[in-house]
Amino acid sequence: MIDRDLRPFGRTVARWVGGGGLLGLVVAGVLLPITGPQRATDTSFALGVLLFGFGVATWGGTVGFGDSMSTVQSHLGGESEWSREGARQAFAVLTWVGAGWTGAAVGASILLVGL
């Protein structure tokens, strides 16, 4: 069973978006001396959007097929701790981290490359 996070929702989302933003800046910073500013920020943006898209798609799948997965798991006598709520939380985290990463890559691109 997963304990519910009792902190305000906005603080939790801000933490994950901020972590994703920091990750996006780190990736762009590591790539900067290797590939140059435009390719570094483009690559960081692409990775952030990939993570964001994966998070949204899998979150939607979990919402749509979560009950079916729970039923199949209970029918087969699975021993895992998978739950619909836990999967939704995990993929929501991926979505918010991807959003922060993408936003940071866009900001870094504007600063380093320009409009």
Backbone as a chain_set.jsonl record, in Angstrom:
{"seq": "MIDRDLRPFGRTVARWVGGGGLLGLVVAGVLLPITGPQRATDTSFALGVLLFGFGVATWGGTVGFGDSMSTVQSHLGGESEWSREGARQAFAVLTWVGAGWTGAAVGASILLVGL", "coords": {"N": [[0.837, -1.168, 0.0], [0.487, 2.236, -0.698], [1.509, 5.139, 0.93], [-0.286, 8.113, 1.151], [0.713, 11.276, -0.069], [0.779, 13.949, 2.018], [1.42, 16.591, 1.799], [0.89, 19.858, 0.379], [-0.399, 19.872, -2.962], [0.671, 21.621, -4.909], [3.283, 22.229, -4.012], [4.516, 19.758, -4.235], [4.38, 19.262, -7.006], [5.862, 21.463, -7.902], [8.35, 20.785, -6.867], [9.032, 18.494, -8.392], [8.95, 19.543, -11.012], [10.939, 21.496, -10.761], [13.149, 19.839, -10.218], [13.283, 18.468, -12.649], [13.842, 20.647, -14.307], [16.377, 21.353, -13.375], [17.755, 19.029, -14.08], [17.524, 19.2, -16.874], [19.071, 21.501, -17.349], [21.567, 20.587, -16.482], [22.098, 18.504, -18.316], [22.17, 19.978, -20.726], [24.335, 21.632, -20.064], [26.427, 19.776, -19.816], [26.589, 18.834, -22.417], [27.218, 21.135, -23.785], [30.083, 21.991, -24.121], [30.833, 19.972, -25.828], [29.152, 19.776, -28.111], [28.334, 22.329, -28.804], [26.309, 25.344, -28.376], [23.683, 25.391, -29.644], [23.107, 22.726, -30.526], [23.384, 21.42, -28.085], [21.305, 22.465, -26.476], [19.144, 21.802, -28.104], [19.257, 18.996, -28.062], [18.891, 18.514, -25.323], [16.31, 19.552, -25.054], [14.903, 17.755, -26.75], [15.212, 15.332, -25.342], [13.878, 15.988, -22.966], [11.25, 16.438, -23.905], [10.738, 13.881, -24.854], [10.691, 12.399, -22.45], [8.557, 13.721, -21.183], [6.426, 13.166, -22.997], [6.387, 10.341, -22.853], [5.664, 10.053, -20.176], [3.084, 11.235, -20.153], [1.695, 9.57, -21.985], [1.892, 6.992, -20.806], [0.748, 7.496, -18.336], [-1.874, 8.055, -19.108], [-2.525, 5.539, -20.171], [-2.406, 4.028, -17.854], [-4.5, 5.123, -16.398], [-6.601, 4.394, -18.054], [-6.389, 1.548, -18.309], [-5.876, 0.565, -15.811], [-7.624, -0.709, -13.952], [-8.107, -3.102, -15.283], [-5.539, -4.228, -15.329], [-5.142, -4.599, -12.571], [-7.141, -6.491, -12.067], [-6.315, -8.664, -13.667], [-3.874, -9.213, -12.431], [-4.703, -9.951, -9.829], [-6.203, -12.187, -10.494], [-4.273, -13.916, -11.529], [-2.804, -14.286, -9.313], [-0.652, -12.678, -8.592], [2.375, -11.539, -7.038], [3.36, -9.024, -6.841], [3.652, -5.55, -5.862], [2.188, -3.799, -7.352], [0.012, -1.152, -8.079], [-2.865, 0.629, -9.175], [-3.03, 3.325, -8.369], [-0.398, 3.808, -7.512], [1.02, 3.474, -9.921], [-0.104, 5.541, -11.433], [0.819, 7.73, -9.974], [3.606, 7.451, -10.32], [3.943, 7.8, -13.102], [2.896, 10.331, -13.387], [4.842, 11.78, -12.069], [6.989, 11.399, -13.863], [5.936, 12.851, -16.011], [5.808, 15.519, -14.963], [8.538, 15.963, -14.394], [9.573, 15.786, -16.981], [8.276, 18.01, -18.106], [9.453, 20.131, -16.676], [12.128, 19.777, -17.442], [11.946, 20.198, -20.214], [11.076, 22.887, -20.255], [13.295, 24.159, -19.048], [15.245, 23.598, -20.954], [14.279, 25.067, -23.117], [14.471, 27.659, -22.044], [17.279, 27.777, -21.643], [18.078, 27.591, -24.279], [17.094, 29.993, -25.354], [18.648, 31.806, -23.883], [21.313, 31.038, -24.556], [21.442, 30.695, -27.35], [19.622, 32.419, -28.521], [16.707, 34.117, -29.885]], "CA": [[0.0, 0.0, 0.0], [1.263, 3.475, -0.806], [1.039, 6.225, 1.78], [-0.598, 9.329, 0.395], [1.513, 12.457, 0.246], [-0.136, 14.892, 2.647], [1.826, 17.969, 1.522], [0.083, 20.49, -0.674], [-0.122, 19.398, -4.317], [1.51, 22.575, -5.629], [4.68, 22.074, -3.591], [5.009, 18.508, -4.79], [4.575, 19.474, -8.436], [6.982, 22.396, -8.067], [9.588, 20.048, -6.603], [9.356, 17.639, -9.534], [9.258, 20.409, -12.159], [12.26, 22.074, -10.488], [14.151, 18.784, -10.422], [13.4, 18.267, -14.094], [14.54, 21.81, -14.85], [17.79, 21.213, -13.026], [18.277, 17.955, -14.916], [17.656, 19.735, -18.227], [20.233, 22.399, -17.388], [22.781, 19.776, -16.355], [22.319, 17.826, -19.594], [22.611, 20.996, -21.686], [25.664, 22.066, -19.658], [27.407, 18.731, -20.137], [26.714, 18.756, -23.873], [27.64, 22.424, -24.329], [31.437, 22.024, -24.678], [31.02, 18.909, -26.817], [28.38, 19.96, -29.344], [27.98, 23.72, -29.062], [25.078, 25.741, -27.679], [22.41, 25.038, -30.285], [22.886, 21.273, -30.473], [23.232, 21.017, -26.683], [19.953, 22.786, -26.016], [18.207, 21.009, -28.908], [19.275, 17.628, -27.543], [18.253, 18.541, -24.006], [14.88, 19.733, -25.313], [14.358, 16.511, -27.29], [15.137, 14.35, -24.261], [12.819, 16.423, -22.066], [9.953, 16.177, -24.55], [10.578, 12.429, -24.872], [10.272, 12.003, -21.108], [7.213, 14.275, -20.983], [5.482, 12.385, -23.806], [6.282, 9.004, -22.276], [4.898, 10.177, -18.939], [1.666, 11.483, -20.468], [1.115, 8.393, -22.63], [1.761, 5.888, -19.869], [-0.229, 7.894, -17.324], [-3.182, 7.835, -19.723], [-2.746, 4.096, -20.231], [-2.662, 3.553, -16.501], [-5.861, 5.536, -16.049], [-7.549, 3.624, -18.856], [-6.301, 0.101, -18.167], [-5.453, 0.23, -14.454], [-8.521, -1.707, -13.342], [-7.877, -4.369, -15.978], [-4.267, -4.769, -14.839], [-5.369, -5.06, -11.201], [-7.948, -7.702, -12.141], [-5.459, -9.732, -14.183], [-2.894, -9.526, -11.406], [-5.354, -10.705, -8.75], [-6.618, -13.475, -11.061], [-3.087, -14.761, -11.662], [-2.171, -14.446, -8.007], [0.641, -11.991, -8.62], [2.949, -11.153, -5.759], [3.943, -7.686, -6.904], [2.954, -4.494, -5.126], [1.68, -2.856, -8.337], [-1.348, -0.658, -7.875], [-3.259, 1.657, -10.135], [-2.665, 4.632, -7.822], [1.062, 3.923, -7.539], [1.44, 3.666, -11.304], [-0.504, 6.893, -11.826], [1.752, 8.646, -9.327], [4.927, 7.326, -10.941], [3.944, 8.393, -14.429], [2.695, 11.773, -13.217], [6.171, 12.316, -11.751], [7.732, 11.479, -15.13], [5.367, 13.948, -16.798], [6.241, 16.799, -14.402], [9.983, 16.093, -14.598], [9.739, 16.092, -18.404], [7.842, 19.39, -18.347], [10.505, 21.009, -16.163], [13.307, 19.589, -18.295], [11.664, 20.877, -21.477], [11.079, 24.329, -20.007], [14.67, 24.596, -18.814], [15.952, 23.542, -22.236], [13.82, 26.221, -23.904], [15.103, 28.842, -21.438], [18.709, 27.747, -21.957], [18.219, 27.889, -25.711], [16.898, 31.436, -25.541], [19.8, 32.496, -23.317], [22.577, 30.719, -25.21], [21.362, 30.785, -28.808], [18.809, 33.577, -28.895], [15.421, 33.794, -30.512]], "C": [[0.889, 1.24, 0.0], [0.662, 4.518, 0.12], [0.81, 7.464, 0.934], [0.282, 10.466, 0.86], [0.567, 13.524, 0.777], [0.265, 16.348, 2.435], [0.932, 18.553, 0.437], [0.557, 20.064, -2.066], [0.841, 20.314, -5.057], [2.981, 22.458, -5.27], [5.294, 20.813, -4.175], [5.3, 18.661, -6.278], [5.766, 20.4, -8.677], [8.312, 21.701, -7.824], [9.985, 19.198, -7.799], [9.68, 18.454, -10.783], [10.629, 21.042, -11.978], [13.375, 21.067, -10.665], [14.369, 18.486, -11.889], [14.122, 19.418, -14.767], [16.025, 21.749, -14.579], [18.447, 20.127, -13.872], [18.477, 18.429, -16.355], [18.848, 20.661, -18.368], [21.546, 21.632, -17.29], [23.102, 19.084, -17.679], [22.808, 18.819, -20.645], [24.021, 21.466, -21.355], [26.748, 21.05, -19.974], [27.638, 18.66, -21.637], [27.296, 20.028, -24.497], [29.067, 22.422, -24.869], [31.678, 20.987, -25.774], [30.372, 19.256, -28.148], [28.089, 21.41, -29.702], [26.62, 24.045, -28.479], [23.785, 25.276, -28.338], [22.133, 23.541, -30.207], [22.687, 20.794, -29.039], [21.815, 21.287, -26.195], [18.891, 22.03, -26.82], [18.116, 19.573, -28.389], [18.601, 17.554, -26.18], [16.742, 18.699, -24.152], [14.247, 18.429, -25.794], [14.223, 15.44, -26.211], [14.035, 14.706, -23.263], [11.436, 16.153, -22.63], [9.684, 14.678, -24.622], [10.092, 11.92, -23.512], [8.854, 12.486, -20.806], [6.164, 13.45, -21.737], [5.29, 10.973, -23.277], [5.441, 9.04, -21.008], [3.413, 10.362, -19.204], [1.009, 10.231, -21.045], [0.904, 7.247, -21.644], [0.8, 6.221, -18.728], [-1.633, 7.657, -17.858], [-3.52, 6.353, -19.827], [-3.065, 3.512, -18.873], [-4.068, 3.922, -16.054], [-6.87, 4.658, -16.786], [-7.566, 2.135, -18.563], [-5.906, -0.353, -16.76], [-6.311, -0.821, -13.792], [-8.314, -3.078, -13.981], [-6.592, -5.027, -15.491], [-4.416, -5.308, -13.423], [-6.139, -6.373, -11.197], [-7.116, -8.883, -12.624], [-4.452, -10.159, -13.119], [-3.526, -10.34, -10.274], [-5.8, -12.091, -9.234], [-5.439, -14.434, -11.148], [-2.364, -14.962, -10.342], [-0.8, -13.81, -7.938], [1.09, -11.538, -7.243], [3.479, -9.722, -5.759], [3.074, -6.689, -6.132], [2.372, -3.448, -6.085], [0.268, -2.446, -7.961], [-1.619, 0.438, -8.893], [-2.819, 3.03, -9.647], [-1.147, 4.844, -7.841], [1.583, 4.167, -8.94], [1.073, 5.067, -11.8], [0.441, 7.929, -11.233], [3.107, 8.631, -10.02], [4.957, 8.014, -12.303], [3.612, 9.874, -14.403], [4.023, 12.449, -12.874], [7.002, 12.431, -13.02], [7.238, 12.641, -15.989], [5.849, 15.296, -16.281], [7.74, 17.014, -14.562], [10.263, 16.435, -16.063], [9.33, 17.51, -18.746], [8.897, 20.379, -17.858], [11.76, 20.959, -17.019], [13.115, 20.342, -19.599], [11.694, 22.391, -21.311], [12.47, 24.878, -19.787], [15.471, 24.588, -20.109], [15.55, 24.711, -23.139], [14.468, 27.502, -23.367], [16.586, 28.921, -21.742], [18.958, 28.061, -23.417], [18.067, 29.368, -25.993], [18.097, 32.219, -25.038], [21.086, 32.284, -24.122], [22.568, 30.941, -26.721], [20.638, 32.036, -29.249], [17.513, 33.128, -29.543], [15.644, 33.591, -31.942]], "O": [[1.935, 1.258, 0.647], [-0.546, 4.754, 0.101], [1.639, 7.812, 0.094], [0.563, 10.6, 2.051], [-0.343, 13.957, 0.071], [-0.464, 17.252, 2.843], [0.299, 17.822, -0.325], [1.754, 19.916, -2.311], [1.734, 19.838, -5.758], [3.84, 22.578, -6.143], [6.461, 20.808, -4.565], [6.352, 18.235, -6.754], [6.585, 20.144, -9.56], [9.297, 21.995, -8.501], [11.154, 19.181, -8.183], [10.587, 18.097, -11.535], [11.404, 21.12, -12.931], [14.433, 21.396, -11.202], [15.5, 18.276, -12.328], [14.916, 19.211, -15.683], [16.838, 22.057, -15.45], [19.577, 20.296, -14.33], [19.482, 18.099, -16.985], [19.556, 20.625, -19.374], [22.527, 21.989, -17.943], [24.254, 19.079, -18.113], [23.757, 18.532, -21.375], [24.827, 21.678, -22.261], [27.859, 21.417, -20.356], [28.767, 18.448, -22.08], [27.809, 19.993, -25.615], [29.256, 22.83, -26.015], [32.62, 21.113, -26.556], [30.974, 19.053, -29.202], [27.635, 21.684, -30.813], [25.858, 23.144, -28.127], [22.879, 24.812, -27.647], [21.025, 23.138, -29.855], [21.911, 19.87, -28.796], [21.198, 20.425, -25.568], [17.852, 21.657, -26.274], [17.027, 19.008, -28.292], [17.828, 16.634, -25.914], [15.98, 18.043, -23.441], [13.185, 18.036, -25.311], [13.225, 14.719, -26.174], [13.335, 13.821, -22.771], [10.549, 15.69, -21.913], [8.542, 14.243, -24.47], [9.178, 11.097, -23.446], [8.048, 11.747, -20.24], [5.134, 13.082, -21.17], [4.17, 10.461, -23.251], [4.603, 8.165, -20.788], [2.578, 9.727, -18.56], [-0.099, 9.869, -20.649], [-0.146, 6.605, -21.649], [0.116, 5.337, -18.211], [-2.487, 7.121, -17.151], [-4.662, 5.954, -19.601], [-3.895, 2.61, -18.752], [-4.748, 3.127, -15.406], [-7.87, 4.232, -16.21], [-8.63, 1.516, -18.563], [-5.631, -1.534, -16.547], [-5.794, -1.728, -13.14], [-8.344, -4.097, -13.292], [-6.555, -6.237, -15.265], [-3.873, -6.366, -13.106], [-5.83, -7.272, -10.414], [-7.196, -9.975, -12.061], [-4.213, -11.352, -12.937], [-2.936, -11.318, -9.815], [-5.776, -13.055, -8.469], [-5.582, -15.625, -10.875], [-1.407, -15.734, -10.271], [0.109, -14.34, -7.299], [0.27, -11.196, -6.391], [4.003, -9.268, -4.742], [1.92, -6.964, -5.803], [2.093, -2.324, -5.668], [-0.559, -3.273, -7.577], [-0.7, 1.083, -9.398], [-2.29, 3.82, -10.428], [-0.673, 5.936, -8.153], [2.489, 4.978, -9.133], [1.856, 5.702, -12.506], [0.819, 8.89, -11.903], [3.688, 9.685, -10.278], [5.906, 8.734, -12.613], [4.009, 10.607, -15.309], [4.296, 13.559, -13.332], [7.653, 13.452, -13.238], [8.037, 13.333, -16.62], [6.261, 16.141, -17.075], [8.174, 18.132, -14.837], [11.105, 17.287, -16.347], [9.963, 18.153, -19.583], [9.202, 21.354, -18.546], [12.379, 21.989, -17.287], [14.018, 21.048, -20.047], [12.273, 23.097, -22.136], [12.797, 25.954, -20.286], [16.289, 25.48, -20.336], [16.39, 25.274, -23.841], [14.954, 28.328, -24.139], [17.103, 29.991, -22.061], [19.939, 28.723, -23.756], [18.823, 29.936, -26.782], [18.527, 33.181, -25.675], [21.852, 33.222, -24.342], [23.581, 31.332, -27.299], [21.007, 32.648, -30.252], [17.258, 31.938, -29.724], [14.7, 33.308, -32.68]]}, "num_chains": 1, "name": "protein.A"}
